[in-house]
Amino acid sequence: MIESQAKADLLHYLQAAREALLWKLDGLSEYDIRRPRTPTGTNLLGLVKHIAGVELGYFGDTFGRRFFDEPPSWYREGAELGADMWATADESREQIVGLYRQAWKHSDTTIATLPLDAIGHVPWWPEERRETTLHHVLVRVIADTHRHAGHADIVRELLDGAVGWSQGNDNMPPGDESWWENYRNQLERAAQEAEAGRG
């Protein structure tokens, strides 16, 4: 495969995940995009903030293309654990989404400029395995972004019941509220029967 085609394929899947993650914020209040919906604090705006940092680190610092002149406290070495996974009251939706979109441009420039076999060094990996390639980093960031977009799918459903793969494509079986209730009840019965069968 020609490298430009490989890059185009990889960028397609990265961009799809980026857009899906941001779409999960649409129509929600400031409270809802920030509120923790799991025991470990998973929240929608925090996922976006985290992935912005992931892109800036992997496609920036790893390849000697720093983004920040003075990085924010949550991005610095020694930052409070989990500081990149939630937004403070002073960090607006617009700031974090804007940072993420700037990260896309910064990342896309790295990807466009370097060959897939370009060597980078991941500063936060152990010394003996810091060296990597752009191709490896691209695959890793695609996987990470899709993983967090999946987290966002679940958090959004827990918030207001909204579901879907992407805007205009929910990728869900057709069914009204009653159909979904019956479907969920069927799954619950199957789980109970499986548990009883093991007893």
Order of alpha helices (4+ residues) and beta strands (2+ residues): alpha-alpha-alpha-alpha-beta-beta-alpha-alpha
